[in-house]
């Protein structure tokens, strides 16, 4: 079988793409979780929920942007 028609090369590339997509989706989910964790901590403490933690929101947004850029780069 000639190397350019070997289906294993195509399948390996597809597995790599799916791994990048899976990692990007996981980072998106983690970003949403981290962004809302500050609100959860405030609810548990019984504090006012109207002003969430800025640090957790910024870290969560950065994870979401990183995951979205990973998906875009993989595609």
C-alpha positions in Angstrom: 0.0 0.0 0.0 1.4 3.4 -0.9 2.0 5.8 1.9 -0.2 8.6 0.5 -3.3 6.3 0.4 -2.7 4.7 3.8 -6.0 5.1 5.8 -4.1 5.0 9.1 -2.7 8.5 8.4 -6.2 9.9 7.9 -7.4 8.1 11.1 -4.5 9.4 13.1 -5.1 13.0 12.0 -8.8 12.6 12.9 -8.0 11.3 16.3 -5.6 14.2 16.9 -8.4 16.7 15.8 -10.9 15.1 18.2 -8.4 15.2 21.0 -7.9 19.0 20.5 -11.6 19.5 20.3 -12.2 17.5 23.5 -9.6 19.5 25.3 -11.1 22.8 24.1 -14.5 21.8 25.2 -13.2 20.7 28.6 -11.5 24.1 29.0 -14.8 25.9 28.1 -16.6 23.9 30.8 -13.9 24.6 33.3 -14.0 28.3 32.5 -17.7 28.5 33.1 -17.3 26.6 36.4 -14.5 28.8 37.6 -16.4 32.0 36.6 -19.5 31.0 38.6 -17.5 29.6 41.6 -17.1 33.1 43.1 -20.9 33.5 43.1 -21.3 30.1 44.7 -18.8 31.0 47.5 -20.7 34.2 48.2 -24.0 32.3 48.4 -22.6 29.7 50.8 -21.2 32.5 53.1 -24.6 34.3 53.0 -23.2 37.5 51.4 -24.7 39.7 48.8 -24.6 38.0 45.4 -24.9 41.2 43.4 -21.1 41.8 43.2 -19.3 38.5 42.3 -15.6 38.0 42.7 -13.6 39.7 39.9 -10.7 37.3 40.1 -12.8 34.2 39.5 -14.6 35.9 36.7 -11.4 36.9 34.9 -9.8 33.4 35.3 -13.0 31.8 34.0 -13.2 34.1 31.0 -9.5 33.4 30.2 -10.2 29.7 30.3 -13.2 30.1 28.0 -11.2 32.2 25.6 -8.3 29.6 25.7 -10.8 26.8 25.0 -12.4 28.7 22.1 -9.0 29.5 20.6 -8.0 25.9 20.9 -11.1 24.7 19.0 -10.6 27.4 16.4 -6.9 26.4 15.9 -7.8 22.7 15.7 -10.4 23.3 13.1 
